[in-house]
Amino acid sequence: MTVATAGAAILPPMHAQPRRRPVVPAALLALSALASCASRPSFHEDLASLRQHRETLVLTAPDGSGKVAVVPEFQGRVMTSTIGDGNGMSHGFLKHDRIAARDLLPGMNPYGGEDRFWLGPEGGPFSLFFAPGKEQVIANWQTPAPIDSEPFALAGLTGSSARFTRRAQFTNASGTRFDVGIEREVVVLDATATLVELGAAPDELQVVAFESRNTVTNRGDEAWRKRSGLLSIWVLGMFPPGDSTTVVVPLALAGDQPLGSLVNDSYFGKVPGDRLLRVLAGPALDLPARRSALLFRADGQLRSKIGVRPEAALGVMGSWDADHEVLTIVTHTLPPQARDYVNSTWGAQEHPYGGDALNSYNDGPTVPGGAPFGPFYELESSSPAAELAPGESL
C-alpha cells in the first residue's frame, strides 16, 4: 500500500477500479480492481432491490465510466455506485430491511448510502441530536427527521446530475432555532479527468467518480452566532466493512510532531492500539517528507471513531478493501484559514468550536451483546461552522 497526500491515492499495484467523489464537504473516489465480487451484490441487484421499495434515480458519467443510484426520499442520498454499465460490483452499504420497511426507528434509520447529507454538531451544548436538558447518551440520541426520514424535493435532473432542495427547522440543545434552506446537487464525473485532477495515472484503473455540492442558507430573521450555536454541513459515506479493510488518513504532521489535541480517538471510548496505528514516511509508505498517516481498522466489529482537526488535515482520506481490491478516496473542501469547526463530542465540552474537519466511524454494538446499526464503516467530512446573517449561504 502506498499513500499520497492531497489529491492522490492509495493505489494497489497494477489495478484499481471504482471511484466516487462527493465534494463540499466530501469528494469521493472509488478505485477498484477487477476482482471477484461474489460476496458483494452487483449494482443491478442493489438497484432492483431499491426500486422495489423507493423511487430511485440512476445517473451516468458523461464518458460512460460508471453509474450511481440516488434516492430523493432519503435526502438526495447517493446509495451506491459502480463502474461501467451496471453489471459490476455495488460499492455502497445498503440496509435492505430498513429500505423496505415503512416504520421508523428511534435514533436513526440506517438506510445506508455512499454520500448522505447531515448537519452538525452531533453532541455538546449546541447539539442537533439531543433535546434541551437531555443527558447525551445513546438512549436520548435522535437524528432530526429532515436529515433522516424526510424527503428532499427534486429540483432538476439530467443524465449525469440531480439537484435537490429542502427547507427545514431545527432546534439545538441550547434551545436555539434555525430556519435552514438546503440545496444539494449530485454530479457523476468523467473518470479520466478526475484521475488527472487527483494526480493519479489512468492506466490500468477502472473508476467511477461523483461529487456532491451542498449549500445551507440562513432563511431566518436573525443571524446565526457562535454564542448560541452554529451549524455545519456534514457529509457521510457508508461502506461495507471487512477484516481486511483499512481507513487511511494522511496527516499534515511529521512523525515527530505529537498528535495532541489534533486527533480525537476517544469519541466512544479510547480506540484500542491494535485498531489505530500511526505510520511515518519511509520506504514502505510513499509519503512526502514531514508527513504521517493514520491507519484505522474498518471491520464493523467495534463501535469506535476518530477525528482530525483542520490544522492536521490535508483534504483527503480513503480506504482500501484488500479482499475486493476496492480503493475509495474522499476529497473535501478545506478552507485554508478556517479553524472554527463544530465539536460533535457528546456531553460537556470545553471547546464547542474545536471540532474536526474529517472523521471515520467503525460500527459495532452500542451495548454489550447488542446489534450494530449496520454494520458498516464511514468516511465523513465537515464544513467550517456556518456563522451566517439572514440570507447568507455556505
N, C-alpha and C positions, 0 to 999 in steps of 0.2 A: 504494500500500500504506500502510495506517495501522496503527500498533501501539499497543495499550493495555497498561497494566500489569496487576497482579494481577487475575485474574478476567475479563479481557476478550479482545480479539480482534484478529486481522488480518483485516479484513473487506473483501472485494472489493466495489466498488460494485454495487448492485442484485442481487447474488446471493451464494450460498454454500450449500453443501449438507451433506455428511455431518458427523458429528461423533461422536467416540467419547470415552470417558473412563475411563481406568484411574486408580485412586487408591491411596494408601499403597503405594507411592510414586508412582503415576502416575495422573492423571485425564486422560483423553484425549478430546478433542472433535474431530470432523472435520466441518467445514462445507464443502460443495462446491457448485458451480454446476451448472445443467442444461446441461452441455457435452457434446459428442460424446465417447463413451468407446470409440471404435472401436479405439484402441490398447491398451485395457485390457479384460480379460475381465469379464464380468458376475459378480455374486455367485453366480447359479445355476450358471454354468460352473465357477467355482472350487469350489463345493460338490460338484458332481458328481465332479470330479477327486479331491477329498479323500475322498469316500465310497467311491471305488473301492478305496482302499488303507487307510484308517483310520476307526475309529468316530468320527463327527463329530456333535456336538450343535448344534442351531440354537436360539438364544434370541431372543425377540421383545420389543421395547419394549412396555410396557403400553398406550401410546397408538397402537401400530402404526407408529411413525415409522421404525423400522429393525430390522435383524437382525444378529446376529453368529454366527460359526461357531467352535466351541470343540472342541479335541481333547484328551480326557483323557490319552491316551497320550503327548502332548507336554506333560506337567506342567500340564494345565488351561489350555493356551495359547489365547488369542484369535487365531485365524488370520487372519480378515478380517471386514469389516463392510460394510454397505450401507444406504442409505436405502430406505424404502418396503418393498415386498413381496418384494424379492429380484431383481427384473429389472434393477436399476440397477448402476452400476459397483462393482466389488470394490476395496476400498481398501488391503488389506494386501499385503505382498510374500510370495509363496509360491514355494518352490524345489521345483517339481513332481517333478523327477527324484529328489531326495532323499526326498521324501514317499513316493514309490513304492518306493524301494529298501529292502531289509532289512539290508544290510550297514551297518556303522558306519565313519565317517571318523575319522582322528586329529584332534585339536584341538577341533573342534566339529562338530555336524551342523546345518547352516544350513537348517532346515526353513522358516524364516520366521515370520510372525505379528506382529500389531499389539501384542500385550502378552504378554510371557513373564516367568516368574519365574526370577531368578537370585539368587545370593548373592555378595557381595563380601567382601574385596578380590580384584581380579584379579592384582595384582602386589605386589612388595615382600616384606618378611620374613614377613608373615602371609598371603601369597597362598594361595588355594584352588585355583589353576590351575597351580601349579608344585610338583613334588615337592621335598622337602627336599634341599638340596645341588645342585639342578639350576640351570644358568645360565638366566636368564629371557629366552629368545629364542624365536622362533616355532616352532622345531623341537621344543622341550620343552613347549610350551603345551598343556594338556589341560583341557577343561571337565569338572568332576566329573559322572559318569554320572547321579546323581539329579536334576540340573538340566539334563540334556542329552538323554539317550536312554532314561530310565526313566519309567514312568507314575506319575501321581498317582491315588489312589483316588477315585471319585465318591462323595461322602457325602450329597448332597442335590440335588434338581433340581425346578425349577418352570418355568413357561413363559418366565420372564424372567431366571432366575438358575440358577447351578450352583455347588456347593460341593465342594472337593477337599481331601484330606488326604494327608500323607506323613510318614513318619519315616525319617530317613537319618543316616548318619555321614559326617563329613568330617574330613580332616587337612590342616592348613596347612603352609606351607613351613618353619615352625619346629618342626614335629612335634606341635603341639597338636591333640588330637582333640576333636571336637564331636559330641554326640548331639542332633539337632535335630528338633523337631516342627514341621511346616509346615501351615498352613491357608490356603486361598485360595478366595475367592468372586468370581465374575464376575456382575455385575448390569447388565442393559440398562435404561437410564433413559428417563424421559419427556422428549421433546425440548424442549418449551416450558419446562418447569420448569428444565431445565439451562441454557437460554439466559438465563433470568431470573437464575439463580444467577451466571452469568458477567457479567451486566450488558450483554448483547447483545440487541438488538431482534429479535423472531422474524419480523418482516415480511420476506417475500421470501427467507427462508432455508429450506433443507431440511436436516435434521440427523439424524444417528444418534449416540447418546451411550451410553457404557458406563463402568463403574467396576470396577476390581479392588481387593479388600480383602485384604491379605496380612499374615499373622502368623507369627512364628517364636517357638518356645518352647525354653528350655534343658531338655532331658529327661535330662541327665546328672546326676552326683552332685557335681560341682564347679562353682563359679562361673566364668563367663567374665570374664577380667580383661585389662586393657589390656596388661600386660607380656608376655602370651603370645599375644595376638591376639584380636580381636573380629570378629564378622560384621556384615554389613548386608544389609537387603532391597534388592534391585536389580531394578527393572522396566524392560524394554527393549522398544521397538516398532520393527519393521522395516517400511519403506515403499519403494515403487518410486522409484528416483532419476530425475532428469531434468535436461536442460540448463537448464531454466527453473524449477528448484525451489530454494528458499532457506529455510534454517532461520533463525528469528528468536528471539533470546533477550533479552528486556528485562532490564536490569540496575538494581540499586538504587544506581547510581553516576551522579553528574553527569558531564558531558563533560570537566570539568577535573580529575576525580579519576583518578589513574593506575590501570591495571588491576593492575599489580604481581603479587603472588602470588595474587590473587583469581581470575584466569583462567589456565588452563593450556592453551596451544596447541602443546605440544611432546610429546604422547604418543608419536607415531611419527615424530618429526622436526618441526621448526618448520612450521606451516601457512603456505604462501605468502601474501603480501599480497593477491594477486588472488582468494583464496578465503575470506578472513576480513576483514570490514570492521566498524569501529565507527562507528555513526551517532549523532548527537546530536539532542536535542529541537529542534524547529523546525517551520516551516510544512509541510514535506514529510513529517514524522514526528510524528504526533499523540501525543506523549509528555508527561506532566506535567513541570513544571519539575524540574530536577536529576535527570533520568533520561537514560540512553543505552541502546543496544541493540547486540547483535552480529548480523551477517548472515553466514551460513556456507553456502558452496556445497554442495549435496547432489546431485551428478551421478553418483556411483558410479564416478568415474574416478581418484581418488587416495586411497589409504588415509591417513586423517587424522582427528583427533579433538580436540574442545575440551571443557573442563570449567569449571564455575563453582562457586566456594566458596559456602557458605551465606550468608556476610556480603554477597555481591553478588547473590544470587538473590532472586527475587520469587515463587517457587512456581508459575511459569507459563512455558511456552515453546511454540513451534509451528513450523509450516512452511507455505509457500504454493507450490502446484504451479500455475504460471500456465498451462501447456499444457492441463491438465484442469480448471482452476478448482476445485481442492480445497484447502480450508484445514483443517489439523489443529491442534488445540490440546490440549496436555497440562497439566493442573494436578496438583500433587502435594503431599503432606504436608510441611510445612516448619516444624518446631517452632521458635518464635522464639528460644529460648535455647540450642538445640543447636549445638555447634561441633565436636564430635568426629565426623568422617566418615572412613571408611576410605580410604586412599590406594591407588588401583589402578595407579599408575605402575609399570611393570616395572623390576626391578633394585633397586639400593641406594636407600634413602630416608633423608632426614634427619627427616621428619615423617610417621610412619605414620598419624597421625590428622589430617592436614592435607589431606584429600581433598575431593571435590566432591559437591555436592547434586544437580547435574544435569550431563548430558553430551549431546553429539551426535557421532555417528560417521558418517563418509562412507567407504564401502567402496571398495576398489581392490585391485590386485595386491599380494600380500605380498612378492613378489620381482620384479625387473625381468623383464618378459616373461611373468610368471605369470598365473594366473587369479584373479579376486577370489572371495570367498566367495559373493557373490550374483550381480550387485551389488545393493546396497540402501543406504539410509541409516537411521540410528537416532535416535530421541528417547529419552533414558534419564533415570531419576531414582532416587535412593537415599535410604534412611532414615539416620538417625544410627547410629553404631556401637552395637551391642547389648551392653551390659555387664549381663548377667543372672545372677541367682542361680538355683540349681536350681528349676525350676517356674515361673520368671518368663517373661513374654512381652513382645514388642514388636510 
